[in-house]
Amino acid sequence: MASVTLENVWKKYGKVEAVCGISLDIADKEFMAFLGPSGCGKSSTMRMIAGLEEITSGNIYFDRELVNKVRPRDRNVAMAFETYALYPTLNVYENLAFPLRAARRPDVDVDKRVREIADILEITDLLDRKPANLSSGQQQLVGLGRALSREPRVFLLDEPISHLDTRQRLRMRAYIKRLHMELGYTMIYVTHNQEEAMALADRVAVMNEGLLCQVGTPEEIFHNPSDVFVAGFVGEPPMNFLECEYRREDGRHLLDHKGTTMEMPPLGEALAQRGAIPPRVTLGIRPFYIDIGLKESARQKIPAEVFVVEPLGDMTVATVDLLGTRLQIATELGFRARPKQTVWLALDPTHTLLFDAETGLVLTDQAQNQESTAARASTSGAS
């Protein structure tokens, strides 16, 4: 096992900047996921760590040892891809044993290691089968096992389960998590699937257009995104955004969205009093924190028009138009409304985020909003 450090790493393909100055520390035995859309630079980053791509500039270290010029085979990394790359003429046992025998390990050590990996992956009963007699999920398990059999310093996984169906993906995800817990390897996982990244990783590195946007725990990434891109990319249904103008009126701090006026979130008020709110902001709120009703009430005061209502099993998602901006709202099962019907909304101010409309950077975060609200309630109760 090894720690991995990226120090101002760049990768250019001609004039195309695929990776732009990434610096990141990955701890020994940590599970790090690189998350982002196709073409964001995450696979190029992983291939540079493996030594399969030369870096344009910067440095990569394993346990503080510079590995820029170290050949891939000498870095002792294992890789798993979307394809299985199994030897069709060898059975499962022989596929798992192949890297160990290539390293000239004693037969007794080979047998012990193969059976250890097979036990963790629950494929002991498959050891005598050829790849052609395995399901796609079983083949992927064997591929993972073979990559891990020789005890690498770092285990790299590039979209290893993206081609599997939903049921197989869930099963494989559980096995990957168990492998990390049982064996304690440093794992770097590349994916565009936020659910995989959030479920598997100790920390997530979100990338976009070659840049590292944010690194944090799944909870930090979800609740306190650093910018509009991260906020919109992570979360399902995705975060809603409203472009607003900030104004003061009779001592109150308000946000206007195309004529609809909303109260400033609690922390937004504190920022506004310090002059830290720009004239144009983007308000972000997740679908779970918008209430929807069929009638106007003291709380639900913002009118919107229904576009579609979708029952999704564990919840209903209502998509509505608010003055030309489309919002998604996660509500209870059984909610019914017709297209073009008027509904009434209430936004929970303690679960909103404010972003600078020019830079896209966050101005507030939900944890601070909630702390501010609690402090106000405590002060009010004390008085």
N, C-alpha and C positions, 0 to 999 in steps of 0.2 A: 504494500500500500504506500501511497505517497501524497503529499500535498502538491498542488499545481498552482503556479503563479503566472499570470499574464501581465506583462509590463509594457504598456503603450504599443500594443500589437496592431500592425496594419497589414492588410492584404489587398493588392491591386492587381487586376487583370487588364493590362493595357491602361486605358484611361478610367476604367471602372473601379471605384473604391468599394470593395466588397465588405471590408472590415476596417473601421476607422478609429484607430487608437484605443483599443480596449485594454483596460487594466482591471484585474480581478484576482482575488485570492480564494482558492478552493482548498478547504482544510482536508487533512488526511482523514479518510473514512467518511467524508461528506458526500451526500447525494445532491448534486447540482443539476438543475434543468435549465437548458437554454430554450427559451420560448419566443416565438415570433412568427410572422407570416412568411410565406415562401419568398426567397430572395433577400432575406434580411441579413444574411451573413452568418447564421448560426452553424450551418454545416461546414462552411469554410473555416470557422473558428475551431471546430472539433477536429477537422482534418489537419490543421496546423499543429494542434496538440499531439496528434498521432504521428506527425512527421510526414504525412502523405502530401502535404502542400508546404512549400517553402514560404516563410514569412517575408513580407516586403521590408518591414522594419519592426523593431521592438525585440523583446526577449520573452522566452518561455522557460520556466524552471520547474523541475521535479525535485521536491525536498531541497530547494535552494541551489540545486545543480543545474547550470545552464545546459539546455538540451537542443538549442537551435541547430547545431551541426550533427546531432546524434541521429543515426539512421533509425527508421521506424522499428526494425526488428530488434534493435538494441535498447529501445526505450521500454520494452516489456509492457506494452499496452495491449489490451484485448478489445476487439471491436465486434459489434453486432449490428447488422443492417436489416433493411426490410426483406431482403432476399436471404434464404437460409444457407446457401453455399455448402450443403452437405454432400459427402461423397456417396453417390447412388449405389455403388457396389459394396459398400461397407454397411454393416448393421449399426444400430445405435451405440452399442458398447464400443465398437471399433472407431466410430466417429468421435466419441468422447475421448477415447484413448489416443487418438492420432497425434495431437500436439504434444502430449507427454512422451510418447515414444520417439517423436522427432527430436525431443530434447534429451533423449537417451536416459530417461528415468528408469529405475529398476522396476521389474514387472510387479513386484509386490506393492510398490508405491503407486504404480499406474492403477492397479485393481482397486486399491483403497480409495484413491481420489475419484475414480469413475463412479464407484458405488456411493460415495458421499454426495456427489453432485446429483446422481440419479435419485437418491433418497430425498434430498431437499426439493427437487423438482417433481417428485412423485411419478417418475418414469421408469422405475425399476422393472416393471412388468413389460416394458417395451424394448429392453436391451437387446433382444435377439431379432428384432424386426428391422427390415430395410426401410429407407426413407419413403419408397413408393407405397408402403403399407401404413403410412402414418397420415393423420389429418394435418391440415395446414398449421393448426395450433400446436400439435405435437411436434411437428418439424421445427417450429420456431423455438420451442422449449429445448430441443436437442441442440439447435444452433447456439442458444444462450449458454447451455451447459458446456459445449465444446469450447466456446470462447473463454469461459471461466476456469476450465479444468487445469490450466497451467499456472494459476495463481498470479495474475498480472498485478502490476503496481497501480494501474488505472484502467478502469473498464469504461469504454465509450460505446454509447448506444445511439444510433442515428435512425430515428423514426422506425424502431424495430417492430412495432405492432400496428402501424397505420393501415395496413392492407387487410387486417383481420376484421371479421364482422363484430358487432357490438358485444355479443356474448363472449366471444373468444378474447377480445381486447380486455374486458373486465377480468377474465381469468388470468391472462398473461400479466396484467398489471399487478395482480396479487402476488404472482410468483416472483416478479422482479423486485417488489417490495420485500418479500421474504428473503430473497437472495442477499439483498443488502443488509438486512437485519442479522442474518445468520453468519455471513462471511465477512462483513465489515469492509468491503472494498470501497475505494474512492470511485464513485460513479458519476459520469457526465452524460446526461440524457438530452438529446436534441429532439424537439417536437414542435409542431404548430398547434397541437391539441392542448388547450389550457387545462382541461380536466385531468389529463395524464400528468402534466407538470405539477399541478396543485396537489394531486393525490400522492405522488411519489416523492417529491423532492423535499429536502431540508430547506433549501433556498432556491429561488427562481431568478434567473437573469433574463430580463425581457429585452429583446433586441428589435430594432426597426431601422431599415436603410443603413445597415452597417454600424449603427451606434448602439451602445449599451444604455438603455433608457433608465432601468432601475434594477437593483438587486435587493432581494429581501425574502423573508419567509412568505409562504403562501398567504398567511393572514395579513401581513403588511402590504403585499402587492394588491390584494383584493380591497382592503379597507382604506388604505392610505396610498393610492397611486400617486406617482410623482408628476404625471402630466396627463393631458387629454388622451394621448395615444394609449398609454397603459390602462387608463380608466375604461376606455372603450373596448380594448382588446380582451381584457380579462373580465369574465362574468357572463353568465347566460341565464336569462336574456341580458343583452348588453346594457350598459349604463345609458341613460337618456341625457341629452344635452340641450340646454336652452341658451341662446345668445341673448344677453341682457345688457341694459345700460344702467349704470349706478347713478342715483341722485339722492340729494337730501331734501327733505320737506318737513317743515315745522319740527326740526330736531330729530326726525326719524330718518333711518337709512333704508332706502328702498331699491328694489330691482325692477326694471320695466322690461317686459318681453312683448314687443309689438302691441303695446297698449294695455297688456295685463300686468298689474302691479302686484308684487310679492314682497313680503317682509324679508329683510336681510337675515340670513342664518345667524345664530347667536355669536359665533366667533367672528363672523363677517362684520358685525357691529363694532367689536373691539378693534378690528383691523381698520375699519372706516374711521373710527375716532382718532386713530394714529395717522390717518392720511395714507394708508397702505392699500387702498382699493383703487384700481385704475378705472377710468371712465367706462370701459367696455370689459365685461367679464363673461365667462361661460359658466353657467350653473349646471352641475352634474348631479344626478340622483338615480339610484338603481331602481328597477321596476318594483321591488318589494317594499319600497318606502313611499309609494304613491297610493293614496286611498281613492277609490272610485265609487260613486253612488249614482242612482238613477234620478235622484231629486236633490235640489240645492238644499244645503243645510248650513248651520252656523259655522261648521268646519269646512265642508266641501263647497267652495265658492267659485272655483275656476271652471268655466264651461269649456267643453271639448266635444268633438264629433267622433262617433265610433267609426272606425274603418273596418275592423274585423274582430271577432271574439273566437279564440281557439282553446277548447278544452284539451289539456295535455296529460291527463291521468292524475298527477298529484297536485296540479294547480290549473288555473285558467289564465291565459294571457290575453289581455284586451289591448289592441292597438288602436290608438285614437289620434286625431289631428287637433293640435292646439295652434290655431292661427298659422297653419302651414307647416308646423313642425310636428313630425310624427313621434309619438311616445309609446312605449310598451309598458304595460302595468301588469304585475303578477298579483292576481286576486284569488278569492276562494273558489272552490269547485261549485258549480251550479250558477255562477253569475251569467246572466243572459242579457243581451242587448242587440238591437238590430243595427246594421250599417246605416250611417247618417243620423242615428239617434243621438240626441244631446245627453251627455253625462256630465257629472260634476266631480272635480278633482280637489284633493288636498295633498300638498307636498309636506313631508315631515322635515322641518328645518334642521333637526338634530342629525339627520343623515344625508345632508347635502354637502357638496364640495364646490368650491369656487376656484376657477382657473383664470389666469390672465388671457384674455381673448387674443392678444398679439403673440405671446410666447408659447401659450399652451401649458405653462407651468402652474402647478397647484398653488393656491393662495391659502387655503384652509384644509384641514383634514377632519374626518369624522370623529376621531378620538378627541381632538381638541374641542369640536363642536359639543360633544356630549359632556365633557368636563365643564365647559362654559355654562351649559344649561343646568348641570347639577349644582354648580356654584351659585347661579342665580336663584335656583329653587331653595338652596340652603340659606342664602341671605334673606330671601323673602320669608321663610319659615321662622328665622330667628327674630325678624322684626314683628 
